[in-house]
Amino acid sequence: MYPRVKSPNFIVTKGLNRFSAFIAWIGVLIWVVEAGFAQTSVYQINVVRIIDLILVLIGAKIIFTYSLQWRKLLKLSVLWDVIAVGLIGYYIFQPIIGVEPEFYIYQGYEFTTLRIAVFLIALRETSELEVRFNFQKNNPALLFSLSFMAIIFLGAGLLMLPNSRNADLNFLDALFTSVSAVCVTGLIVVDTATHFTQMGQGIIMILIQIGGLGILTFASYFSYFFKGSSSLENQLTMNDLSSSNNLADVFRTLKYIIGITFFIEAVSALSIYFSVIGNQFNSQWDRVFFSVFHSISAFCNAGFSTLSNSMAESGFQFNLGLQIFIIITFILGGLGFPIVANTVEFFKYRFLRLLFSKKKYGHRPWVMNINSRINLVTTFSITGVALILYFLFEWNYSLNGFSIPEKMIGGFFGATTPRTAGFNQVSMDSLNLPTIIMIMGLMWIGASPSSTGGGIKTSTIAVAVLNTFSLAKGKDRVEIYRREISYMSIRRAYSIMFLSIWVIGTAAVIIRSVHPELNFQDILFEVVSAFSTVGLSMGITAKFGSIAKLILMAVMFIGRVGTLTLLIAFFKQVREKNYKYPTEEIMIN
């Protein structure tokens, strides 16, 4: 078999792709330096000139590539390149045609839109590159873990920039903030509202968005978005990470993820914008930034806020509209992308059957799949029980002095936010001990699988409970909704529960050993919050020393990536064995 000979056009195109990606990221780096440090007007003018040159080269490269591979013009993805070239031409030649957009501020040459354009073009050029990953030695789980680590250190570096912060910040605290943002946790060692500038808060917001969806989701989707295709290896990787049923569903799943995310966040941002009062902000831009930041933070279940006291801040605590929109947003984020998509499909099907004839839209069995059913029932059950207990424990304590509507919203907020949202509507110091214990239990359970939330997941606790009842009834299998739960799912559920308890217990004991002056209950609360990527705090995280902070960072990372994912990433996978040992019963209980 003879090796395939690569055409000269292919070699030239590959070289141009590498060159354009390199200079595009050089442009991004220049903008980062320009934005991160105080610069003179002369330097800023030179920056704009360099960026202009980079854009001219990339625009020429795009045109030249299509001249070599003209068949690409038939693909739908060419529209994005036409838009890119059009924008580049507009930016470069606007002085010649005498057009000066309102947002182009010549005093200081501060061109935020151009920065965004350069970053998007850099993503577009990077998506053209062919990246090889050795799947024989490694696996997608390792790639997933390494991608999170890379973005964490990059985020820490950006937060260290002088223009990102209002006060001194050591690298460990910057790294902690970056880990907390990428792992969508919300635990902080410095006040996000006062310690970081709006640029720093913007960096945190971007880290939250990337961490909430997963860096691989972004990378793979943008590759498909700009190229209109993807390699088989990339599809196999995303098939493992997105849990799609087959390869054909991989990018359809990714489109659902990106589409649903941006749609919900956009609607949420608009709702938050109109629910807050304009005179609470210094400018219209601050109001917009507040709305977008909290929309992203809520949907990604991050718990970060630009308010020092989160939703308990004076002027915002009793804004019931704001509270309701925040609750809805983080509940949708915590349900998980497959469940939201399946629920939308179910209601669409029922609506069409109701609106049109049932003959035209015949009966379809299992539109709502068993995964969605189990997780929705578990979610509503846990929320209902938590709501009743919260009212029972806090009606005359932390909710004392609230009106009836404020108590109802406050109780619902308090019952739902521990399941990885991380916002607090009342001070954590005002809660009773039974409530704190209940919150730790809710944090440990967490959100639904394939969501932006953490914890052991609702499906895990559901499978464990179902298995317990099955054993009590003397059954040899677990059945629900006329379906049998696979043995592998039961094994995974108990493994995840065991590993979570081991990680939480080990971390709490080590932190207590280095901080014997702190209450063990408070330490355990922080560790559970970190592992489940919740962000609720008893206010002691800022008191931790370097060792305790490093441990908490490791717990956040393990909780976000997943204990089983990390084990799979670093353990060599055993091939299927063709033999079976005799079965023995072990005495238990």
C-alpha positions as MATLAB code, in Angstrom:
seq = 'MYPRVKSPNFIVTKGLNRFSAFIAWIGVLIWVVEAGFAQTSVYQINVVRIIDLILVLIGAKIIFTYSLQWRKLLKLSVLWDVIAVGLIGYYIFQPIIGVEPEFYIYQGYEFTTLRIAVFLIALRETSELEVRFNFQKNNPALLFSLSFMAIIFLGAGLLMLPNSRNADLNFLDALFTSVSAVCVTGLIVVDTATHFTQMGQGIIMILIQIGGLGILTFASYFSYFFKGSSSLENQLTMNDLSSSNNLADVFRTLKYIIGITFFIEAVSALSIYFSVIGNQFNSQWDRVFFSVFHSISAFCNAGFSTLSNSMAESGFQFNLGLQIFIIITFILGGLGFPIVANTVEFFKYRFLRLLFSKKKYGHRPWVMNINSRINLVTTFSITGVALILYFLFEWNYSLNGFSIPEKMIGGFFGATTPRTAGFNQVSMDSLNLPTIIMIMGLMWIGASPSSTGGGIKTSTIAVAVLNTFSLAKGKDRVEIYRREISYMSIRRAYSIMFLSIWVIGTAAVIIRSVHPELNFQDILFEVVSAFSTVGLSMGITAKFGSIAKLILMAVMFIGRVGTLTLLIAFFKQVREKNYKYPTEEIMIN';
ca = [
       0.000    0.000    0.000;
       1.545    3.299   -1.110;
       1.399    6.354    1.174;
      -0.926    9.125    0.030;
       0.979   11.936   -1.690;
       0.032   15.355   -0.377;
      -0.596   18.004   -3.042;
       1.417   21.254   -3.124;
      -1.803   23.177   -2.403;
      -2.319   21.123    0.757;
       1.234   21.779    1.962;
       0.989   25.522    1.227;
      -2.411   25.762    2.949;
      -1.124   23.899    6.014;
       1.863   26.242    6.275;
      -0.326   29.316    5.875;
      -2.716   28.052    8.563;
       0.119   27.676   11.046;
       1.524   31.105   10.192;
      -1.831   32.892   10.421;
      -2.695   31.174   13.729;
       0.700   32.198   15.113;
       0.398   35.876   14.154;
      -3.249   35.977   15.272;
      -2.300   34.860   18.776;
       0.587   37.327   18.700;
      -2.098   39.953   18.104;
      -4.101   38.657   21.072;
      -0.958   38.753   23.239;
      -0.288   42.352   22.188;
      -3.829   43.340   23.148;
      -3.465   41.588   26.517;
      -0.280   43.536   27.262;
      -1.878   46.779   26.080;
      -5.004   46.227   28.186;
      -3.214   44.817   31.228;
      -0.639   47.536   31.700;
      -0.846   51.307   31.694;
       0.452   52.474   28.311;
       1.322   55.755   26.646;
      -0.730   57.015   23.701;
       2.283   56.505   21.389;
       2.464   52.829   22.378;
      -1.271   52.406   21.816;
      -1.014   53.953   18.349;
       1.771   51.519   17.461;
      -0.325   48.640   18.810;
      -3.187   49.556   16.496;
      -0.766   49.736   13.548;
       0.622   46.269   14.327;
      -2.878   44.845   14.703;
      -3.843   46.435   11.381;
      -0.893   44.682    9.726;
      -1.825   41.344   11.322;
      -5.410   41.676   10.135;
      -4.267   42.518    6.595;
      -2.063   39.403    6.520;
      -4.849   37.155    7.853;
      -7.378   38.620    5.419;
      -4.979   38.024    2.531;
      -4.366   34.474    3.749;
      -8.108   33.693    3.839;
      -8.589   34.987    0.289;
      -5.501   33.158   -0.977;
      -6.607   29.882    0.651;
      -9.937   30.000   -1.149;
      -8.153   30.680   -4.424;
      -6.232   27.407   -3.925;
      -9.229   25.409   -2.698;
     -12.164   27.043   -4.518;
     -14.482   24.126   -3.735;
     -14.619   25.341   -0.135;
     -16.729   28.225   -1.450;
     -19.627   25.779   -1.750;
     -19.651   25.130    2.025;
     -21.890   27.046    4.392;
     -18.932   27.846    6.666;
     -17.586   30.224    3.987;
     -20.081   32.815    5.265;
     -18.024   33.302    8.429;
     -14.883   33.895    6.370;
     -16.728   36.392    4.177;
     -17.840   38.242    7.314;
     -14.295   38.101    8.731;
     -12.737   39.491    5.546;
     -15.444   42.144    5.329;
     -14.830   43.306    8.905;
     -11.077   43.322    8.385;
     -11.456   45.425    5.253;
     -13.818   47.799    7.026;
     -11.460   48.305    9.970;
      -8.384   48.766    7.815;
      -9.800   51.029    5.124;
     -12.185   53.124    7.209;
      -9.737   56.081    7.389;
      -9.636   56.080    3.551;
     -13.405   56.053    3.114;
     -13.810   58.606    5.908;
     -15.871   56.440    8.282;
     -15.213   56.760   12.009;
     -17.495   54.525   14.116;
     -18.719   55.969   17.392;
     -17.102   53.185   19.398;
     -13.659   53.862   17.861;
     -12.041   56.194   20.391;
      -9.009   57.772   18.797;
      -7.948   59.374   22.092;
      -5.912   56.459   23.445;
      -6.873   54.186   20.516;
      -9.006   52.084   22.800;
     -10.831   49.769   20.406;
     -12.621   47.088   22.407;
     -14.529   45.749   19.413;
     -11.283   45.249   17.509;
      -9.870   43.272   20.454;
     -12.855   40.933   20.339;
     -12.490   40.603   16.555;
      -8.802   39.680   16.879;
      -9.616   37.042   19.507;
     -12.389   35.483   17.378;
     -10.129   35.458   14.322;
      -7.424   33.775   16.421;
      -9.956   31.073   17.341;
     -10.908   30.729   13.707;
      -7.306   30.332   12.586;
      -6.543   27.869   15.389;
      -9.533   25.749   14.361;
      -7.856   25.215   10.975;
      -4.874   23.486   12.557;
      -4.593   19.706   12.744;
      -3.842   18.660   16.299;
      -2.726   15.068   16.881;
      -3.347   13.374   20.196;
      -1.980    9.908   20.947;
      -5.099    7.929   21.865;
      -3.129    4.711   22.310;
      -1.137    6.091   25.242;
      -3.675    8.603   26.545;
      -7.427    9.079   26.541;
     -10.002   11.864   26.297;
     -10.253   12.057   30.096;
      -6.581   13.090   30.285;
      -7.069   15.690   27.551;
     -10.109   17.016   29.420;
      -8.124   17.335   32.674;
      -5.107   18.963   31.042;
      -7.286   21.503   29.235;
      -8.734   22.643   32.560;
      -5.269   22.964   34.090;
      -4.026   25.012   31.127;
      -6.898   27.500   31.267;
      -6.523   27.802   35.057;
      -2.880   28.914   34.861;
      -3.650   31.223   31.941;
      -6.471   32.801   33.952;
      -4.212   33.279   36.975;
      -1.677   35.080   34.794;
      -4.342   37.414   33.400;
      -5.642   38.217   36.894;
      -2.111   39.219   37.913;
      -2.068   42.031   35.315;
      -1.962   45.469   37.003;
      -5.100   46.711   35.239;
      -7.042   43.625   36.389;
      -6.852   44.460   40.083;
      -7.311   47.386   42.422;
      -4.883   46.117   45.073;
      -1.859   43.864   45.481;
      -2.479   40.213   44.658;
      -0.030   37.362   45.143;
       0.088   34.558   42.609;
      -1.394   31.953   44.985;
      -4.521   34.057   45.508;
      -4.742   34.729   41.757;
      -4.423   30.991   41.116;
      -7.083   30.231   43.751;
      -9.474   32.711   42.118;
      -8.782   31.222   38.682;
      -9.339   27.659   39.937;
     -12.567   28.728   41.623;
     -13.779   30.444   38.415;
     -12.823   27.687   35.961;
     -14.187   25.024   38.307;
     -17.345   27.204   38.667;
     -17.111   27.076   42.446;
     -17.305   30.630   43.761;
     -15.086   30.310   46.844;
     -12.961   33.452   47.161;
      -9.949   34.587   49.152;
     -10.293   38.241   48.043;
     -13.472   40.228   47.452;
     -14.378   40.049   43.763;
     -16.358   43.302   43.966;
     -13.578   45.488   45.388;
     -10.286   43.709   44.700;
     -10.693   43.404   40.936;
     -11.326   46.056   38.323;
     -14.045   45.585   35.749;
     -11.390   44.116   33.456;
     -10.482   41.575   36.161;
     -14.149   40.784   36.729;
     -14.524   40.342   32.970;
     -11.663   37.831   32.977;
     -13.358   35.943   35.830;
     -16.617   35.957   33.853;
     -14.894   34.469   30.781;
     -13.197   31.823   32.941;
     -16.589   30.915   34.409;
     -18.112   30.549   30.941;
     -15.243   28.392   29.685;
     -15.231   26.280   32.833;
     -19.004   25.883   32.830;
     -19.152   24.483   29.332;
     -15.720   22.879   29.263;
     -12.775   24.084   27.242;
     -13.035   21.070   24.928;
     -16.637   21.889   24.113;
     -15.563   25.372   23.060;
     -12.550   24.180   21.084;
     -14.413   21.414   19.263;
     -17.467   23.514   18.544;
     -15.469   26.434   17.167;
     -13.543   23.988   14.999;
     -16.824   22.777   13.523;
     -18.282   26.290   13.557;
     -15.555   27.755   11.328;
     -14.624   24.717    9.249;
     -17.993   23.030    8.907;
     -16.411   19.675    9.720;
     -14.172   17.840   12.144;
     -11.808   14.889   12.203;
     -12.962   11.404   13.206;
     -10.546   11.482   16.174;
     -12.096   14.727   17.376;
     -15.580   13.258   17.048;
     -14.548   10.159   19.010;
     -13.104   12.372   21.755;
     -16.253   14.461   22.032;
     -18.398   11.329   21.837;
     -16.741   10.100   25.051;
     -16.984   13.473   26.788;
     -20.521   14.399   25.700;
     -21.945   10.893   26.281;
     -23.685   10.919   22.895;
     -25.338    7.719   21.723;
     -23.517    7.690   18.394;
     -21.011    9.700   16.384;
     -23.735   11.359   14.333;
     -25.117   12.946   17.523;
     -21.810   14.433   18.723;
     -21.975   17.818   17.048;
     -25.741   17.960   17.278;
     -25.233   17.639   21.041;
     -22.593   20.365   20.961;
     -24.923   22.653   19.031;
     -27.592   22.039   21.657;
     -25.111   22.859   24.412;
     -23.886   26.113   22.876;
     -27.317   27.177   21.587;
     -29.202   26.475   24.808;
     -26.486   28.077   26.921;
     -26.277   31.356   25.027;
     -30.057   31.588   24.613;
     -30.767   31.104   28.335;
     -27.938   33.431   29.343;
     -29.162   36.137   26.948;
     -32.756   35.911   28.214;
     -31.521   35.858   31.814;
     -29.271   38.896   31.276;
     -32.174   40.879   29.806;
     -34.436   39.842   32.686;
     -31.841   40.819   35.300;
     -31.195   44.125   33.492;
     -34.847   45.166   33.691;
     -35.261   43.878   37.248;
     -32.578   46.121   38.764;
     -32.811   49.880   39.271;
     -30.652   52.100   37.068;
     -29.608   54.505   39.833;
     -27.890   51.631   41.677;
     -25.119   51.766   39.064;
     -22.666   54.446   38.021;
     -23.416   54.074   34.327;
     -25.546   52.178   31.847;
     -22.527   50.019   30.991;
     -22.150   48.992   34.665;
     -25.790   47.896   34.678;
     -25.277   45.846   31.504;
     -22.072   44.310   32.877;
     -23.823   43.420   36.152;
     -26.621   41.694   34.244;
     -24.341   39.690   31.936;
     -21.941   38.725   34.759;
     -24.685   37.394   37.021;
     -26.464   35.674   34.142;
     -23.321   33.721   33.229;
     -22.400   33.093   36.863;
     -25.910   31.822   37.648;
     -26.301   29.559   34.622;
     -22.813   28.109   35.122;
     -23.638   27.619   38.824;
     -20.483   29.546   39.740;
     -21.781   31.711   42.594;
     -19.431   34.606   41.796;
     -20.936   38.049   42.255;
     -19.837   41.640   41.755;
     -21.652   42.392   45.034;
     -19.577   41.982   48.196;
     -22.416   40.192   50.020;
     -23.804   38.374   46.975;
     -27.629   38.507   46.843;
     -27.707   39.525   50.538;
     -26.357   42.955   49.532;
     -28.427   45.915   50.706;
     -30.672   47.156   47.898;
     -30.669   43.754   46.167;
     -31.704   41.347   48.945;
     -35.422   42.102   48.674;
     -35.533   42.580   44.901;
     -37.853   39.619   44.365;
     -37.734   39.879   40.571;
     -33.948   39.636   40.593;
     -34.042   36.703   43.015;
     -36.569   34.808   40.876;
     -34.561   35.273   37.660;
     -31.362   34.159   39.382;
     -33.109   31.057   40.778;
     -34.587   30.074   37.400;
     -31.234   30.551   35.681;
     -29.167   28.415   38.043;
     -31.849   25.696   38.173;
     -31.762   25.438   34.363;
     -27.959   25.318   34.452;
     -28.040   22.628   37.122;
     -30.451   20.365   35.227;
     -27.892   19.482   32.568;
     -27.822   19.972   28.823;
     -29.202   16.528   27.819;
     -32.110   16.877   30.247;
     -32.982   20.415   29.121;
     -32.797   19.372   25.454;
     -34.871   16.238   26.086;
     -37.457   18.226   28.074;
     -37.737   20.799   25.275;
     -38.179   17.961   22.778;
     -40.870   16.376   24.978;
     -42.918   19.556   25.355;
     -42.500   20.322   21.653;
     -43.875   16.864   20.828;
     -46.827   17.205   23.231;
     -47.605   20.705   21.963;
     -47.641   19.609   18.322;
     -49.900   16.648   19.162;
     -52.233   18.986   21.011;
     -52.223   21.673   18.319;
     -52.466   19.431   15.259;
     -54.026   16.069   14.605;
     -52.675   13.077   16.484;
     -52.523   11.172   13.213;
     -49.999   13.600   11.775;
     -47.874   13.381   14.934;
     -48.302    9.751   15.866;
     -47.426    8.160   19.172;
     -43.700    8.171   19.945;
     -42.673    6.028   22.933;
     -40.076    7.297   25.378;
     -39.779   10.871   24.119;
     -38.795   11.660   27.692;
     -35.980    9.164   28.269;
     -35.330    7.378   31.543;
     -32.270    9.515   32.347;
     -34.380   12.695   32.230;
     -37.217   11.105   34.209;
     -35.000    9.906   37.042;
     -33.093   13.177   37.343;
     -36.178   15.405   37.140;
     -38.061   13.370   39.750;
     -34.997   13.317   42.017;
     -34.428   17.050   41.574;
     -38.027   17.991   42.371;
     -38.153   15.568   45.305;
     -34.951   16.889   46.885;
     -36.021   20.493   46.298;
     -39.439   19.876   47.868;
     -38.001   18.213   50.988;
     -35.293   20.894   51.305;
     -37.864   23.682   50.982;
     -40.034   22.251   53.775;
     -37.034   21.754   56.089;
     -35.678   25.233   55.315;
     -38.990   26.840   56.263;
     -39.159   24.664   59.381;
     -35.640   25.607   60.519;
     -35.424   29.252   59.389;
     -38.952   30.736   59.349;
     -38.429   32.534   62.666;
     -34.640   32.830   62.459;
     -32.782   33.994   59.331;
     -36.124   34.773   57.614;
     -37.451   36.626   60.643;
     -38.634   40.118   59.723;
     -39.278   39.194   56.082;
     -42.727   39.652   54.574;
     -44.590   36.517   53.446;
     -43.570   36.895   49.756;
     -39.972   37.602   50.836;
     -39.998   34.513   53.068;
     -41.342   32.355   50.243;
     -38.704   33.529   47.754;
     -35.994   33.467   50.435;
     -36.905   29.906   51.403;
     -36.930   28.742   47.798;
     -33.584   30.474   47.244;
     -32.089   28.845   50.325;
     -33.393   25.388   49.365;
     -32.088   25.474   45.781;
     -28.809   27.408   45.904;
     -26.851   24.726   47.878;
     -27.226   22.345   44.940;
     -24.094   23.972   43.449;
     -25.403   27.502   42.649;
     -23.441   29.183   45.461;
     -25.362   32.466   45.789;
     -26.580   33.388   49.258;
     -29.637   35.532   49.924;
     -29.071   35.675   53.697;
     -25.883   35.723   55.744;
     -24.530   32.223   56.348;
     -23.737   33.195   59.960;
     -27.461   33.609   60.675;
     -28.374   30.003   59.806;
     -29.218   27.335   62.373;
     -27.032   24.239   62.810;
     -29.696   21.847   61.356;
     -29.899   24.088   58.271;
     -26.125   24.045   57.848;
     -26.082   20.234   58.068;
     -28.907   20.058   55.522;
     -27.011   22.424   53.200;
     -23.917   20.202   53.393;
     -26.073   17.242   52.354;
     -27.574   19.202   49.459;
     -24.120   20.367   48.353;
     -22.813   16.806   48.417;
     -25.657   15.586   46.183;
     -25.283   18.526   43.815;
     -26.818   18.997   40.384;
     -27.754   16.680   37.528;
     -25.182   14.968   35.279;
     -23.741   16.772   32.226;
     -24.644   20.106   33.812;
     -22.620   23.113   34.911;
     -23.034   22.037   38.538;
     -20.986   19.669   40.676;
     -21.561   17.179   43.480;
     -22.025   13.430   43.140;
     -25.105   14.205   40.981;
     -28.792   13.462   41.410;
     -28.627   10.330   39.256;
     -25.976    8.848   41.553;
     -28.050    9.283   44.694;
     -31.158    8.057   42.828;
     -29.440    4.840   41.694;
     -28.105    4.231   45.218;
     -31.561    4.702   46.768;
     -33.223    2.498   44.141;
     -30.626   -0.219   44.718;
     -31.225   -0.062   48.477;
     -34.990   -0.521   48.045;
     -34.352   -3.295   45.528;
     -32.213   -5.164   48.071;
     -34.840   -4.620   50.776;
     -37.462   -6.210   48.506;
     -35.198   -9.169   47.738;
     -34.787   -8.347   44.054;
     -31.645   -9.284   42.155;
     -31.857   -6.258   39.852;
     -32.834   -2.579   39.950;
     -35.955   -1.649   37.975;
     -37.684    1.680   37.406;
     -40.215    2.884   34.819;
     -40.284   -0.562   33.187;
     -36.553   -0.413   32.614;
     -33.614   -2.143   34.327;
     -30.667   -0.052   35.554;
     -27.419   -1.498   34.222;
     -24.959   -3.113   36.614;
     -22.237   -0.736   35.378;
     -24.335    2.309   36.396;
     -24.744    0.889   39.906;
     -20.989    0.260   40.182;
     -20.210    3.801   39.044;
     -22.698    5.288   41.499;
     -21.168    3.590   44.523;
     -17.622    4.297   43.333;
     -18.404    8.007   42.979;
     -19.994    8.120   46.446;
     -17.043    6.340   48.058;
     -14.416    8.487   46.310;
     -16.240   11.710   47.184;
     -16.396   10.830   50.877;
     -12.716    9.828   50.821;
     -11.603   13.084   49.137;
     -13.756   15.286   51.383;
     -12.721   13.499   54.587;
      -9.010   13.464   53.747;
      -8.961   17.148   52.773;
     -10.907   18.225   55.868;
      -8.580   16.304   58.219;
      -5.426   17.745   56.604;
      -6.746   21.322   56.717;
      -7.762   20.893   60.360;
      -4.245   19.626   61.166;
      -2.682   22.828   59.752;
      -5.419   25.072   61.204;
      -6.319   23.602   64.624;
      -7.704   26.983   65.711;
     -10.602   26.736   63.232;
     -13.892   24.950   63.868;
     -13.902   21.517   62.185;
     -17.556   21.942   61.212;
     -16.702   25.142   59.310;
     -13.717   23.448   57.644;
     -15.878   20.504   56.585;
     -18.452   22.929   55.177;
     -15.790   24.674   53.050;
     -14.391   21.364   51.778;
     -17.820   20.017   50.810;
     -18.560   23.329   49.111;
     -15.250   23.107   47.206;
     -15.697   19.480   46.148;
     -19.244   20.059   44.958;
     -18.202   23.346   43.276;
     -20.876   25.270   45.182;
     -19.132   28.316   46.618;
     -21.162   28.802   49.812;
     -18.813   29.676   52.643;
     -18.736   30.122   56.391;
     -16.285   32.969   55.809;
     -13.066   31.145   56.747;
     -11.541   30.534   53.294;
      -9.660   33.848   53.387;
      -8.097   32.753   56.714;
      -6.494   29.665   55.195;
      -2.727   29.498   54.797;
      -0.880   28.405   51.674;
      -1.164   24.647   52.363;
      -4.899   24.817   53.063;
      -5.479   26.919   49.929;
      -3.568   24.432   47.777;
      -5.599   21.549   49.202;
      -8.850   23.405   48.596;
      -7.758   24.148   45.016;
      -7.048   20.449   44.466;
     -10.468   19.553   45.890;
     -12.184   22.076   43.570;
     -10.326   20.678   40.569;
     -11.123   17.061   41.498;
     -14.761   17.946   42.098;
     -15.110   19.730   38.754;
     -13.251   17.224   36.590;
     -14.621   14.230   38.486;
     -12.945   11.628   40.653;
     -13.602    8.777   38.226;
     -12.478   10.921   35.270;
      -9.126   11.556   36.959;
      -8.668    7.878   37.796;
      -9.488    6.897   34.217;
      -7.076    9.559   32.935;
      -4.056    8.262   34.830;
      -4.734    4.526   35.113;
      -3.899    2.269   32.202;
      -7.097    0.782   30.837;
      -7.394   -3.001   31.006;
      -8.619   -4.743   27.891;
     -11.657   -6.992   27.989;
     -10.774  -10.362   29.521;
     -12.034  -13.588   27.965;
     -12.135  -15.495   31.231;
     -14.214  -15.341   34.394;
     -13.325  -16.495   37.917;
     -15.786  -18.434   40.098;
     -18.220  -16.182   41.983;
     -18.041  -16.006   45.799;
     -20.381  -14.329   48.278;
     -18.726  -11.940   50.796;
     -20.240  -11.497   54.268;
     -21.664   -7.952   54.546;
     -23.577   -6.797   57.629;
];
